[in-house]
Amino acid sequence: MSTLANNEGLRASRVCFSYGNKRIIDNITLELKPGTLTALVGPNGAGKSTLLHLLQGRLQRDSGFVECNSSITVMPQRASIDWTFPITVFEMVRLGGKTFKHQPGKQIAKQLLMRVGMEQLAQRRLSDLSGGQQQRVLLARALMQQTGVLLLDEPCSAIDPPTREHLLSVMREQADAGQTLLVSSHDWGSALDSYDKVLVLDNKLLANGTPSEVREKLSDMTCMMGSHCCG
Protein backbone atom coordinates (compact mmCIF):
# COMPACT_ATOMS: atom_id res chain seq x y z
CA MET A 1 0.00 0.00 0.00
CA SER A 2 1.36 3.43 -0.89
CA THR A 3 2.12 6.06 1.72
CA LEU A 4 -1.03 7.78 2.93
CA ALA A 5 -1.05 11.50 2.10
CA ASN A 6 -2.11 14.41 4.31
CA ASN A 7 -1.78 12.40 7.50
CA GLU A 8 -0.40 14.39 10.41
CA GLY A 9 -1.40 11.86 13.01
CA LEU A 10 -3.73 12.59 15.91
CA ARG A 11 -3.51 14.79 18.99
CA ALA A 12 -5.70 14.92 22.06
CA SER A 13 -5.51 17.38 24.94
CA ARG A 14 -7.09 17.17 28.40
CA VAL A 15 -9.86 14.84 27.29
CA CYS A 16 -12.35 13.91 30.01
CA PHE A 17 -15.44 11.72 29.96
CA SER A 18 -17.81 10.61 32.72
CA TYR A 19 -20.60 8.09 32.84
CA GLY A 20 -23.03 9.27 35.46
CA ASN A 21 -20.96 10.29 38.46
CA LYS A 22 -18.01 8.10 37.49
CA ARG A 23 -15.03 9.60 35.67
CA ILE A 24 -14.04 7.07 32.99
CA ILE A 25 -11.42 9.12 31.13
CA ASP A 26 -9.54 11.62 33.27
CA ASN A 27 -7.55 14.43 31.64
CA ILE A 28 -5.90 12.46 28.83
CA THR A 29 -3.32 14.20 26.65
CA LEU A 30 -1.52 12.25 23.91
CA GLU A 31 -0.02 12.51 20.45
CA LEU A 32 0.08 9.79 17.79
CA LYS A 33 2.58 10.59 15.07
CA PRO A 34 2.13 9.44 11.46
CA GLY A 35 3.62 6.08 10.62
CA THR A 36 3.74 4.85 14.21
CA LEU A 37 2.36 1.70 15.84
CA THR A 38 1.27 2.44 19.39
CA ALA A 39 -0.03 0.06 22.06
CA LEU A 40 -2.72 1.20 24.51
CA VAL A 41 -2.53 -1.15 27.48
CA GLY A 42 -4.44 -1.32 30.72
CA PRO A 43 -6.56 -3.65 32.86
CA ASN A 44 -10.19 -4.44 32.10
CA GLY A 45 -12.31 -1.40 32.90
CA ALA A 46 -9.43 1.03 32.37
CA GLY A 47 -11.39 2.98 29.73
CA LYS A 48 -9.51 1.80 26.64
CA SER A 49 -12.56 1.25 24.42
CA THR A 50 -14.11 4.49 25.66
CA LEU A 51 -10.95 6.40 24.79
CA LEU A 52 -10.90 4.97 21.25
CA HIS A 53 -14.49 6.08 20.68
CA LEU A 54 -13.74 9.53 22.09
CA LEU A 55 -10.79 9.88 19.72
CA GLN A 56 -12.96 8.83 16.77
CA GLY A 57 -15.80 11.14 17.82
CA ARG A 58 -18.38 8.42 18.36
CA LEU A 59 -18.66 9.57 21.98
CA GLN A 60 -18.98 13.21 23.00
CA ARG A 61 -16.21 14.46 25.29
CA ASP A 62 -17.06 16.28 28.52
CA SER A 63 -14.06 18.51 27.92
CA GLY A 64 -10.81 18.70 26.00
CA PHE A 65 -10.24 18.45 22.27
CA VAL A 66 -9.02 16.05 19.58
CA GLU A 67 -7.19 17.20 16.45
CA CYS A 68 -6.88 15.03 13.34
CA ASN A 69 -6.87 16.05 9.68
CA SER A 70 -7.69 12.54 8.47
CA SER A 71 -10.70 10.28 8.77
CA ILE A 72 -10.47 7.74 11.58
CA THR A 73 -11.48 4.08 11.48
CA VAL A 74 -12.12 1.93 14.57
CA MET A 75 -11.73 -1.84 14.29
CA PRO A 76 -14.29 -3.00 16.88
CA GLN A 77 -13.98 -5.88 19.29
CA ARG A 78 -14.99 -9.20 17.77
CA ALA A 79 -17.70 -9.68 20.40
CA SER A 80 -19.54 -6.58 19.17
CA ILE A 81 -20.18 -8.05 15.69
CA ASP A 82 -23.12 -10.27 14.72
CA TRP A 83 -21.28 -13.15 13.05
CA THR A 84 -24.55 -14.88 12.12
CA PHE A 85 -25.32 -12.20 9.53
CA PRO A 86 -25.84 -14.10 6.24
CA ILE A 87 -23.00 -12.74 4.10
CA THR A 88 -19.63 -14.11 3.04
CA VAL A 89 -16.16 -13.08 4.17
CA PHE A 90 -15.60 -11.31 0.85
CA GLU A 91 -18.86 -9.36 1.13
CA MET A 92 -18.05 -8.35 4.70
CA VAL A 93 -14.73 -6.86 3.63
CA ARG A 94 -15.91 -5.30 0.35
CA LEU A 95 -18.87 -3.55 1.96
CA GLY A 96 -16.53 -2.06 4.56
CA GLY A 97 -15.19 0.28 1.89
CA LYS A 98 -18.48 2.12 1.56
CA THR A 99 -18.57 3.65 5.04
CA PHE A 100 -16.74 6.76 3.87
CA LYS A 101 -18.18 6.57 0.33
CA HIS A 102 -15.05 4.95 -1.06
CA GLN A 103 -15.55 2.48 -3.90
CA PRO A 104 -12.21 0.65 -4.05
CA GLY A 105 -13.79 -2.31 -5.82
CA LYS A 106 -13.52 -6.06 -5.69
CA GLN A 107 -9.82 -6.21 -6.50
CA ILE A 108 -8.72 -4.31 -3.40
CA ALA A 109 -10.96 -6.50 -1.21
CA LYS A 110 -9.27 -9.56 -2.71
CA GLN A 111 -5.83 -8.07 -2.10
CA LEU A 112 -6.62 -7.30 1.52
CA LEU A 113 -7.97 -10.80 2.14
CA MET A 114 -4.71 -12.12 0.74
CA ARG A 115 -2.70 -9.88 3.05
CA VAL A 116 -4.46 -11.20 6.13
CA GLY A 117 -4.31 -14.82 4.93
CA MET A 118 -8.05 -15.24 4.28
CA GLU A 119 -8.18 -15.43 0.47
CA GLN A 120 -8.94 -19.16 0.53
CA LEU A 121 -11.96 -18.53 2.77
CA ALA A 122 -13.39 -15.57 0.83
CA GLN A 123 -16.68 -17.35 0.10
CA ARG A 124 -17.04 -18.82 3.58
CA ARG A 125 -19.99 -17.69 5.68
CA LEU A 126 -19.12 -15.54 8.67
CA SER A 127 -20.73 -18.00 11.07
CA ASP A 128 -18.25 -20.69 9.98
CA LEU A 129 -15.16 -18.76 11.04
CA SER A 130 -12.92 -19.36 14.03
CA GLY A 131 -12.03 -16.53 16.40
CA GLY A 132 -8.68 -15.90 14.75
CA GLN A 133 -10.27 -15.88 11.30
CA GLN A 134 -12.85 -13.37 12.46
CA GLN A 135 -10.10 -11.05 13.67
CA ARG A 136 -8.39 -11.23 10.27
CA VAL A 137 -11.65 -10.33 8.54
CA LEU A 138 -12.20 -7.35 10.83
CA LEU A 139 -8.69 -6.07 10.12
CA ALA A 140 -9.16 -6.41 6.35
CA ARG A 141 -12.51 -4.62 6.62
CA ALA A 142 -10.92 -1.78 8.62
CA LEU A 143 -8.17 -1.42 6.02
CA MET A 144 -10.82 -1.03 3.31
CA GLN A 145 -11.66 2.35 4.84
CA GLN A 146 -8.27 3.68 3.69
CA THR A 147 -8.14 6.26 6.47
CA GLY A 148 -5.05 7.94 7.88
CA VAL A 149 -5.72 6.77 11.45
CA LEU A 150 -6.71 3.26 12.53
CA LEU A 151 -7.79 2.49 16.10
CA LEU A 152 -7.97 -1.24 16.91
CA ASP A 153 -9.96 -2.41 19.92
CA GLU A 154 -8.50 -5.61 21.41
CA PRO A 155 -7.61 -7.11 17.99
CA CYS A 156 -5.43 -9.83 19.54
CA SER A 157 -7.74 -10.93 22.33
CA ALA A 158 -8.26 -14.69 22.77
CA ILE A 159 -6.51 -15.77 19.58
CA ASP A 160 -3.54 -18.08 18.99
CA PRO A 161 0.05 -16.76 18.92
CA PRO A 162 0.58 -17.33 15.15
CA THR A 163 -2.52 -15.26 14.34
CA ARG A 164 -1.42 -12.51 16.73
CA GLU A 165 1.99 -12.44 15.07
CA HIS A 166 0.44 -12.24 11.61
CA LEU A 167 -1.96 -9.46 12.56
CA LEU A 168 0.89 -7.49 14.10
CA SER A 169 2.97 -7.88 10.94
CA VAL A 170 0.13 -6.40 8.87
CA MET A 171 -0.21 -3.53 11.35
CA ARG A 172 3.52 -2.87 11.09
CA GLU A 173 3.27 -2.77 7.29
CA GLN A 174 0.50 -0.17 7.58
CA ALA A 175 2.59 1.97 9.91
CA ASP A 176 5.55 1.71 7.56
CA ALA A 177 3.23 2.96 4.77
CA GLY A 178 2.38 6.06 6.80
CA GLN A 179 -0.82 5.07 8.62
CA THR A 180 -1.18 5.95 12.31
CA LEU A 181 -2.25 2.96 14.42
CA LEU A 182 -3.34 2.69 18.07
CA VAL A 183 -3.89 -0.87 19.33
CA SER A 184 -5.66 -1.49 22.63
CA SER A 185 -4.92 -4.51 24.81
CA HIS A 186 -5.49 -5.53 28.42
CA ASP A 187 -2.32 -7.63 28.28
CA TRP A 188 1.29 -6.78 28.97
CA GLY A 189 4.51 -8.62 28.17
CA SER A 190 7.76 -8.77 26.27
CA ALA A 191 6.10 -8.62 22.82
CA LEU A 192 5.23 -4.97 23.41
CA ASP A 193 8.74 -4.35 22.15
CA SER A 194 7.17 -4.79 18.71
CA TYR A 195 5.47 -1.42 19.15
CA ASP A 196 7.02 2.00 18.66
CA LYS A 197 5.28 3.47 21.67
CA VAL A 198 3.22 2.35 24.68
CA LEU A 199 0.46 4.21 26.51
CA VAL A 200 -0.57 2.78 29.90
CA LEU A 201 -4.15 3.70 30.81
CA ASP A 202 -6.11 3.19 34.00
CA ASN A 203 -8.69 5.94 33.58
CA LYS A 204 -5.69 8.27 33.75
CA LEU A 205 -2.61 8.02 31.54
CA LEU A 206 -0.03 6.40 33.82
CA ALA A 207 2.84 6.20 31.34
CA ASN A 208 3.67 7.28 27.80
CA GLY A 209 6.86 6.36 25.98
CA THR A 210 8.86 3.62 24.32
CA PRO A 211 8.43 0.07 25.69
CA SER A 212 11.73 0.27 27.54
CA GLU A 213 10.89 3.68 29.01
CA VAL A 214 7.49 2.46 30.19
CA ARG A 215 8.92 -0.71 31.74
CA GLU A 216 11.49 1.33 33.64
CA LYS A 217 8.81 3.66 35.00
CA LEU A 218 6.21 1.01 35.78
CA SER A 219 8.14 -2.15 36.54
CA ASP A 220 5.29 -3.54 38.64
CA MET A 221 2.69 -3.27 35.84
CA THR A 222 3.55 -6.76 34.53
CA CYS A 223 1.99 -8.37 37.59
CA MET A 224 -1.06 -6.12 37.36
CA MET A 225 -1.76 -6.73 33.68
CA GLY A 226 -0.73 -10.32 33.13
CA SER A 227 2.03 -12.08 31.25
CA HIS A 228 0.76 -12.04 27.65
CA CYS A 229 0.27 -9.26 25.18
CA CYS A 230 -0.96 -8.43 21.74
CA GLY A 231 1.69 -9.45 19.25
Residue pairs with C-beta under 8 A, 6 or more apart in sequence:
1 143
1 173
1 174
1 177
2 177
3 177
3 178
4 34
4 70
4 146
4 148
4 177
4 178
4 179
5 178
6 69
6 70
6 148
7 34
7 69
7 70
7 148
7 149
7 178
7 179
7 180
8 34
8 68
8 69
8 70
9 31
9 32
9 33
9 34
9 36
9 68
9 149
9 180
10 31
10 32
10 55
10 66
10 67
10 68
10 70
10 72
10 149
10 180
10 182
11 30
11 31
11 32
11 66
11 67
11 68
12 28
12 29
12 30
12 31
12 54
12 55
12 64
12 65
12 66
12 67
13 29
13 64
13 65
13 66
13 67
14 27
14 28
14 29
14 63
14 64
14 65
15 25
15 27
15 28
15 29
15 51
15 54
15 61
15 63
15 64
15 65
15 66
16 23
16 25
16 26
16 27
16 28
16 61
16 62
16 63
16 64
17 23
17 24
17 25
17 47
17 50
17 54
17 59
17 61
17 62
18 24
18 62
23 203
24 47
24 50
24 203
25 47
25 50
25 51
25 54
25 203
26 203
26 204
27 64
27 204
28 51
28 64
28 201
28 204
28 205
29 64
29 205
30 199
30 205
30 208
32 38
32 149
32 180
32 182
33 180
34 148
34 178
34 179
34 180
35 175
35 176
35 177
35 178
35 179
35 180
36 175
36 180
36 181
36 196
36 197
37 171
37 172
37 174
37 175
37 181
37 183
37 194
37 195
37 196
37 197
38 181
38 182
38 183
38 195
38 196
38 197
38 198
38 199
39 183
39 184
39 185
39 192
39 195
39 197
39 198
39 199
39 229
39 230
39 231
40 48
40 51
40 52
40 182
40 183
40 184
40 185
40 199
40 201
41 184
41 185
41 186
41 187
41 188
41 192
41 198
41 199
41 200
41 201
41 225
41 229
42 48
42 184
42 186
42 200
42 201
42 202
42 225
43 186
43 202
43 224
43 225
44 186
46 186
46 201
46 202
46 203
47 201
47 202
47 203
48 153
48 154
48 184
48 185
48 186
48 201
49 77
49 153
49 154
49 184
50 59
51 184
51 201
52 74
52 151
52 153
52 182
52 184
53 59
53 74
54 61
54 66
55 66
55 68
55 72
55 151
55 182
56 72
56 73
56 74
56 151
57 66
57 72
58 74
68 148
68 149
69 148
70 147
70 148
70 149
70 180
71 100
71 145
71 147
71 148
71 149
72 147
72 148
72 149
72 150
72 151
73 99
73 142
73 145
73 147
73 149
73 150
73 151
74 142
74 151
74 152
74 153
75 138
75 139
75 141
75 142
75 150
75 151
75 152
75 153
75 155
76 138
76 153
77 153
77 154
77 157
78 131
78 134
78 135
78 138
78 154
78 157
81 134
81 138
83 126
83 127
83 129
83 134
84 126
84 127
85 126
86 125
87 95
87 125
87 126
88 122
88 123
88 124
88 125
88 126
89 113
89 118
89 121
89 122
89 123
89 124
89 125
89 126
89 129
89 137
90 109
90 110
90 113
90 122
90 123
92 126
92 137
92 141
93 109
93 112
93 113
93 137
93 140
93 141
93 144
94 106
94 109
94 144
96 140
96 141
96 142
96 144
96 145
97 103
97 104
97 108
97 109
97 144
97 145
97 146
99 145
100 145
100 146
100 147
102 144
102 145
102 146
104 144
104 146
108 144
109 140
109 144
110 119
110 122
112 140
112 143
112 144
113 119
113 122
113 140
115 140
115 143
115 170
115 173
116 136
116 137
116 139
116 140
116 166
116 167
116 170
117 136
117 166
118 133
118 136
118 137
118 140
121 129
121 133
126 134
126 137
129 137
131 158
131 159
132 159
132 160
132 163
135 155
135 156
135 159
135 163
135 167
136 163
136 166
136 167
138 155
139 152
139 155
139 167
139 170
139 171
142 150
142 152
143 150
143 170
143 174
147 179
148 178
148 179
148 180
149 179
149 180
149 181
149 182
150 174
150 179
150 180
150 181
150 182
151 181
151 182
151 184
152 171
152 181
152 182
152 183
152 184
153 184
154 184
154 185
154 186
154 230
155 167
155 183
155 230
156 163
156 164
156 167
156 168
156 183
156 185
156 187
156 229
156 230
156 231
157 185
157 186
157 230
159 167
164 230
164 231
165 231
167 231
168 191
168 194
168 230
168 231
171 181
171 183
172 194
174 181
175 181
175 196
182 199
183 195
183 230
185 229
185 230
186 225
186 226
187 225
187 226
187 227
187 228
187 229
187 230
188 221
188 222
188 224
188 225
188 226
188 227
188 228
188 229
189 222
189 226
189 227
189 228
189 229
190 229
191 229
191 230
191 231
192 198
192 211
192 214
192 229
192 231
193 211
193 212
194 231
195 211
195 231
196 210
197 208
197 209
197 210
198 207
198 208
198 209
198 210
198 211
198 214
199 205
199 207
199 208
200 206
200 207
200 208
200 214
200 218
200 221
206 218
206 221
207 213
207 214
207 217
207 218
207 221
208 214
209 217
214 221
215 221
